Amino acid sequence: MSRYLIIDGYNAINKIVQLEAKSDVSLETARMSFIQMLKNFMTHKDIFDKIFIVFDSSQNELGVRRHSYGDIEALFIADDKDADSFIVDMLRGADPSDKISVCSDDNFVRNHSKVFGRDVISVSELEEIMLKENSSRSTINIRGLDRDRIGEINEELKKHWRLT
């Protein structure tokens, strides 16, 4: 079972404070900053296999332009359809066994996602997930070491390496 996240691109950019400020300078800068944030997120967290960010395109061409950034794919939807409708079409054509989450604050997208039985997360929830420290994946926590024991180990290593 594959795990996908579909993001309503401009909806997210206009709600995440760091990106909204960058979009005042350039939408391209905001998009690339968002993609970088998502790449960092994918590197540190194993929640999704692939992320699709769907943007409306201002170019007068038909179809979809795709830009791939590893496990992140930016889709630019041309004039014949808007990003919201394209997201709904993606959900309609998706394999029912795939685990798909949709990130948008747009009611049209959220309601259709629920109709197709998909998880819906708000932009603020995505922002919180992306920015939250990943302490649960720490090897220290996995091994059950507390702060005191970590300090003792560090002191022993300093002595061993003659750093003290």
N, C-alpha and C positions, 0 to 999 in steps of 0.2 A: 504494500500500500504506500503510495507516494504522498508526501505532505507538501502542500503548496500554500503560498500566501499571495493573494492578489490585492494590490494596493491601488486605490483611486489616486493617481499621482499628484495632480494639482490640488486636490482636496487636502492631501496630506501636507504638501509644501506650504499651503496657506494657513495651516493650523499649527505647525511646529515652529516655534518662535525663532530658533536659530536659522531655519530655512526661509521663513517669511522675510526676514531682514535681508537675506541674500537675494531674494527674488526682486527686491526693489532695485538692486543693481543690475541683475541679469538673471533671467529664467534659466539659462544654461548653467550658470554658476550654482544656482539653487538645486537644479536637477543633479548635477555632478556631486555636490555635497551630500545630497540625499542618498545617492547610489553608494558613495564612500561610507556613509554611516551604516547602510545596510550590509555592505561588504564586511565591515568590522563586526557587525552583529552576527553575520553568518559564520565568521571565523571563530567566534567565541561561544556561540550557542548552537546546539544541534536541535533546533525546533522544526525547521522547514528544510525540505530538499531543494526547493527552488522558489524564487520570488519573482513575480511579474508585477511591474509597475506600469500602469496604463495611463497614457497622457493623450489629451486632445492635440492634434497637430494643426498648425496654421498653414501648412503647405497645401497647395491645390492639386493634390494627387489622390488617386483612389487606392484603397487597400491599407495595409499595415506596414510600417517600417519597424524593423526589429534591430535593436542594438544589444549585444550580449556582453555581459561583464561577469563571466564565470557562471555562478549559480543564480545570477540576477539578470533578468531580461527586461529591458525597457521597450515598451510597445507604444508607437506613435500612431494614433488612429486618424486617418484622413477625413476629408470633408463629408464623405458619404455616410458617416456614422460618428456618434460622439463616444467618448471613453466610457460613460456610464452604460450605454446600450451594449458596447462591446464586452464589458465585464459580465453583463447578464447573459450574453451569447456564450461566453466562455463557460459560465456555470451550466448553462443549458446543455452544452456539448461535452461536459466533463464526465469522466468515468465515475459512476456512483460509489465505487470502492475507494476513490482517492479522498484523502483528508484535505479539504480546502477551507482555508480561513480567508475572509475578505475584510480588508481594512478601509473603512470609509465612514464619514459622518453624513453623507448624502442619504436622505430617506429612501429615494428610489433604489439605490444600490443596496442599502441595508435590508429593505423589505423583500426585494427579489432574492437576495442571498438566503434569507430565512425561508422563503418559499421553496428553494432548492435544497433545504436542509443543511446549509453550510454555516459554519461558525462565523460570527460577525464580531469584529473588534473595532473600537473607536480609534481615532488617530492618537488621542492622548494615551490610550492603553498601549498602542504600538510604541509610542515615544518612551513610555515608562519601561517597557520590556527591553527596548534597545539600549537605554541608558543605565539600566539597573546593573550593578556589579554582579558578576557571575561567581559569587562566593561558593555556591553549592557544587561547582565543578572543580574546586581547588583540591589538589592532591593532599594538601594538609588536612582538610576536612574529611576527605575520604578515609584517611588513615586514622582519624580520630585524635589528632594532636591538638592540645590546647595551647594557649599563648605561653604559659610558663614552660612547658616542655619544648616549645619552639625556641624560646630564649636559651634554655640549657643546651640544646643542640647547636645553636649558633655559637655559644661560648666555647663549646668543645671543639668545634671546627676552627675557630679563630686560634685556639691554642695549638691545635694540630698543624695548622698552616703557618704558625708562628706570627700571627698578626697582632698579638697582644704582648 
